[in-house]
Amino acid sequence: MSLKITISWPAWSGKSALMHAIVEKYGMATADAGQIFRQRWLAKWLTIAEYDKLIETNPQEDRDMEDAMKHIVESCPGDIILSWRMWFHLMPDITSVRLNVSPEQWAERIFEDDRWAQEKKYATVQEALQANHDRMERLRQRLLRVYGVDFTDTSHYTKVIDTTDKPFEEVLEEFEEFMKTLR
């Protein structure tokens, strides 16, 4: 039986770096739902905020993305690691790892990151904190409506790793220790 792992939420918690390190070390296949998400909103010539608003009024868009990711997981013959907000509601047998980061550090990372040129640049860390808090609450409410699941409830996840103030090597080590329990 192949190993299916998802690394979830929030943005700027270290998901991408951890996925790349695990793929390199263990040779797992990978899928990043964030890339699918970005492709979808860019194809519609929207910003991420505009696409979020579209999805809020069109739950089928959310389901279509989930179906695309589910197909990738189910058709993968070997081990796969994914990045997405949650999976326990669609595939209960998947191992769900959630990376957490304090809201303040999260806002600092977003404020300092310039890779999202398509988004407005926040004037202050506090503005980033508020904007992202509001976005996550809207997302939580939407997913409660669409799936009846609260993705912020950490009891749904197999493993939770807090990345706040931790060097990447420490996060990777904690994840690798967890991987040993799965094999």
N, C-alpha and C positions, 0 to 999 in steps of 0.2 A: 504494500500500500504506500502510495506517495504521500509526502508531507506537504500540506497546504497551510501556509502561514500568511496572515495579513498584518501589516503594521499600520496603525491608525492614528489619527489626530494628535494634536492640531498642527496647522501649518507652522513651519519654522521650529518644529520640535526635534528635528534630526532624522526624520523618516528616510529621506533620500540618501543621506550619507550612510545610514545603517543598512539600507537595502543594497547599496553598491558594495559595501564591505562584505556582506553575507553572500551576495551573488559571486563575488570574486573568490571568497574562501571556500564556499561549498558548491559552487557551480549550479546553483538553483536557477530555474527560469524566473523571469520577473515580468510583472505587469504593473503599470502605474496608472491608476484610474484618474489621477490628477492630469495626466497627459491627455486622456480621452476627454475629460472635462474641458481642458483648455482648447483642444481641437474643435469641440462642439461650439464653444462660445466664440472662438475666433472665426469659425466658418459662418457664423451669423453676424459678424462684424459688431460684436458687443464687447463691453468690458465685463470683467468678472462680476461686478456689482449689478450690471444690467442683466446678465445671465441669471444671477441669483434671483432677481425679481421675476424674470420670466418663469423660472422653475417654480417659484412660489405660487404662481397662478396656473401652472401646467404640470401637475404631478406625473403625467405620462413621460415627460422628459427625464425625470429622476428614474423612473422605472426602466426606461430604455437604456440609460447608462448602467444601471445595476444588472440588467439582462446581458449587456455586452461583456461586463466583467465576469459574470457568472459563467458565460459561455467559454471565456478564456480559461478560467479555472478548471471547469469540467473537461475541457478538451486537452488539457496539459497532461501528458502521460507520466511525467516525473514530478519531482519536487518543484514547488513554485512559491515565490514570495511576492506579495502584492502590497501596494500602497493604496489605501482607501479609508474612508471615514469609519466604516463598520462592516461586519459581515455576519455576525452571529444571528441576525434576523433572516438571512437568506440561506446560509449554509451552516447549520449548527455544528457540523463536524470539523469546521475549519478552526485552526488555532489563531485566536485573535490577540494580538499584542498591541497595547496602547502606550504611546509615548506621551507623557505629560510634561508640561513646562509651566512655571508660574505665569499668571496673566501679565505681570509686569515685565518679566524677561521676554515673554512672547511679543509684547508690544515693542520692546526695545529692538528685538531682532527684526521685526517687520519694518520699524522706522528706519533702521540702518541699512536694510537690504535694498539694493537698487535694481534687482533683476526683474522687477515687475513694472517695467516702463509703461505698460498699458494701464496701470492704475494710477490714481492721483497720489502724489507724494504727500504724506501727512506732515503738518506743520510742527507737531510736537509728539512726543511719546504718548502723552495723555490722550491726544486725538486718535492715535492708532489704537490705543487700549479701548477706548469707547467704541470706535467703529467696529473693531473686531469682536468685542463683547456683543454688540447689537447684531452683527452678522451671525454669530454662533447661536444666539438666542432665536433668531428667525429660523435658522436651520434646524435647531432642536424642535421648535414648534411644528415646522413642516414635516419632519420625519416622524414625529408623533402622530400627525394627521395621516400621513401616507402609509406608514408601516406599524404604527402603534408601539414604537420602540424609542426609548430615550437613550441616545448614543452617549450621553454624558454620564450615565450610570456605569461606573467602573466595574460593578459586579458582573457585568456581561462579558468582560474580557478575561481570557485565560491568564494573561500576565500584564501587569502595569509597571512601566519603568519611568521614573521621574528623571528628566534630563536637565532640570534646573541646576545651574551652576556646576554641572558635571562636565569634565573633559570628555570628548568623544570616545577615547580609549576605554574609559570607565563604563560608558553606556554599552559599548561593543562587548566588553568583558561580561557584563551582566546578561546581555542577550545570549552570548555564547554559552554561559552556564545554564541558562534556561533551555537552549537547544539540546544540551546533553540529556535533559530529562525527557525529551521527545523521541529520542532515537532508541 
